[in-house]
């Protein structure tokens, strides 16, 4: 490596990720204008808070919220988002990444990506959460190796990045690795295969700030190798903002504020998921790393 390319501090690359779901019990309020506007205001407040602290954000949406945007994001509602629907505002004005997230009971990932396009936004090529274990599961993540065709729309979407390797209802061994690699196959997910066409970004121990601090400490103290790629995710279920009220919002702001001090020292770097993959390619030269 040249002096310019060398990595002076080995940081942890931290992403903030959130989900809304298709679940009727938790997100059925999105089917009404009143419920949607309440949810929208909560999301906007959260996103703007992240922007103030320089954090990066991957907003990952399932179909229910996107359908509500089509129905209700119009007229005077747009005054708070520079005349744009909230999806365009998140991407174009706040500079955040927007990813499809699909449980695929009704709409698959290609369908959700198409819904983004109908709202005037090109979605990322990130698979925003998937079932990886047990290897033989109905979703079957290896299907993302090929262009995916919509179940409901005549649209084709191509994935490049996997994120959020989980189990059904998170009742099994969700992967909590830090790092980036190319999974070999469904039976050897944690093994790197340089010939694979899908890249996995590890979540680390999701939404645990202390885990990120400990990871920083281990890198600095030499307990972990230097000049390797380390990743972590702060994960939000968006309905928790409404249910938790001010306490939840303030807790998040305190977390982001505290971690921004780490960012100021270069110990963490706020990144979007697509962004960190580009960093991995250019700065770390596709050298895989998996840390648990």
N, C-alpha and C positions, 0 to 999 in steps of 0.2 A: 504493500500500500504506500502511496505517496503521503507526504506530510499532510497535505490538504485532505486526503481521504481517511486518515487515521482517526480512530475513535478515542478521544481524550478521556471521556468519562463513559463508562458502560451504563446506560440508563435502563429504566423499565419504561416501555412504551404503553401508555395507559389510555384506554378508550372508555367513554361513557356510552352505554347502549341501553335503549329502552324498548319495551314491547307493549303493544296492545293486542288483544286477542279476538277471536270470533265468539268466545264463550258468551252465551246469552245471559247467564246469571250475573257475570261481572261486567259485561260491556253492552248489555241490552239497552242501556240508557242512550247509547249513541243513535238509536233508531228514532229518537225524538229531537226536535230542534232545541228544546230547552236543555236536554241532557247533553247533546253534542256541544252546545255553546259553553256550558260549564266545563266540560272536558277540554275543549279548545283553549279556554282561558288559562286553565291550569298548566297545559302543555306549553303554551307561549311563555308563561312566567318562568317555567323551569328552563326552557331553551335560552331565554335571554339572560338568565342568571349564569348559565354555563358560558355564554359568550363574554360576559363581563370579566370572568376570571381567566379567559383564554383557553378554556377546556374545549375539546373536540367531542363531537356527538354523532353517533350513528342511530338515527331514528328508524326503527324497524316496525313496519305496519302490516297487519293482516287486513283482510278485505272489508271488515265491518266499518272501521274508521274511514277508509278511503271512500266507501259508498256514502257515508255521512257527509264527507267533504263535497262530493258531487251534488248532494241534495241541499245542503244548508250553507255552504261557503259562497255567499253571493250578496249583492247589495251592500247595505251598510256594515255587514259583518266584515267586509274586506278593508274597512277604514283603518283597522288596527294592524294590518299587515301590508301596507303600501299598495293596496288595490289588488293584491294577489291572494290566491287561496293559500292556506297555511302550509301545504306541502311545498309549493313553489317558494314561499317565504323562508322556510327552513333551509332550503338548499341555496337559493339565489341571493338572499339578503343576509342570512346568518352564516352561510358557507358550510353548512353541515352535510353529512352524507345521509342519503335515504336508501334504505334497503328493503326488499320484500321479505316478509315473514309469513309463512303459511303453514297451518296445521293440515291443510290439504284434504279436509273432510268434504268440502264443497268445491273450493277453488285451489288449484295447485300454484306452484311458484310462478309459472309463466302467466297464469291468469292475473295474479296480484301485480306482477311487473307491468302487465298491460294496463291495469287500473291506474298505476302511476302515470303512464303515458297519456291516458285520457285526461289527466289533471295537468298536463303540460310539463311533466318532469320525466327525464330519463332515469330509471332506477339504476342502482349499482348492479354489479355482477356478484354480489355477496349473498350467499345462502344464509339468511338470518335465523339460524337455529334449525336443528334436524335431529332425528333419532339415529344414533350410531350403534347402540347396543340394546338388545342382543344383535349380533350380526345379521341374522335372518329376521328382519322386522318389515312390516308392511310398507314403510316409506322407502327404504332402500336407497341410501345416499349415493350409491354408485351410479344411479341414473343421471346424476348431474354431470357425469363425464361427457354426456352427449347433449346436443341441443334439446331442450325440453319444450314440448308442445302443450298449449293450453287445453284444459279439459272443457272449458266453457267458451273460450274465445279463440279465434283463428290467429294465434300469435305464438311466436317462438322466442324463447329466452335462453341465453347461454350463461351458465355460471362459471366463475373462475376461482372464487374464494369461498371456503367453508368457515363458518363460525358457530360456536354453541353446540358442540357435540354432547347430546343429552340422552336420557332414557325416558320412556313413557311416564308422564306425570312426575318426572324427576324422582322416581322411586328406586333407581338403581345407581350404578357407578357412573354418574355424569363425569365427563372428562374435565379435570381442573388443571391441566398442564399449562405452563407458560412456555411461550416460544412459537416458532413457525416451522412447519415441515409439510411435505407432500405425502399424504397417507397412501400406503401401498395398495390396500384393498380392504374390504369390509371385515375380513378376518384378522388383518394386521394393520389396524387403523393407526396405531402409534408408531409404526415403522416408516421411515422415510424412503421414498422411491423417487429418484430424480427424474424419472421418465413419466411420472404422473402429471396429468394436466390440471389437477385441482390442488390448491394451496390451503392449508388449515392454519388459522390464527388462534392460538390458545387463549382461553379466557383467564387462566389462573384461577385462584379461589375467588369466584365472582362476589362482588359487592362487599368484600371484607377489607377495609382500609388498612387494618393492622397487618394483614398478609402482604400488602404492597410495601409497607414500611419495612417489614422483616426481609423481604426480597431485596430491597435496596441495600439494607445493612449487610446481607450475606455477600452481595456483589462487592461492596466496598471493602469488606473485611477479608476478601479472598476465599471465602467459603464456596463460591461459585466461580466458574471460569469468566475471565474478562473477555470483551470483544465478541460476545455471543448475543443473539437477539433474545430479549426477554419481553413478554407481553402480559398485560393484565386488563381486566374489564371491571368497571363499576356498572352494575346492572340494576335497572329500575323497571318494575311492573307499573305501568302508567296509572292504573286505577288506584294504586297506593297513594298517589299524590292527593287524590280527592278524599279517600277514606281517612288518611292520616292527618290531613289539614296542615295547619301551620307547623306543628311539631315535625312532621315528615319533611316539609320543605326546608325548614331551618336546619334540620339534621343534614340534609343533602348539601346545603350551602356551606355549613361548617366543614364538611368533608372536602368539598371542592376547594374552599379557601385554604385549608391546611395543606392539601396536596399541591396547591399552586406554589407554596413556599418551596416544596421539593423541586417543582419545575423551574423555579427561579435559580436554583442551585445546579440545574442540569441533571439531577438525580432521577427525575422522571421526565418524559416528553409526552405531552398530550397529542394524540393522533386519532385520525379516523382509520377504520379497518383497511380500506383500500390504500390509504396513505402509508400505513405501516408495511404493507406488502411491497410497495415501491421502495421504501427504505431498505427492506430486507434484500431486495434484488440489487440495489445500487451500492449500498454501504456495506452490507454483510455478504454480498456476492452469492446469495442463495444457499449459504451454509446453514443446514438445518440445526435446530436446537430444541430440545424438549426438556423442561425442568418441572418436576412435580414436588 
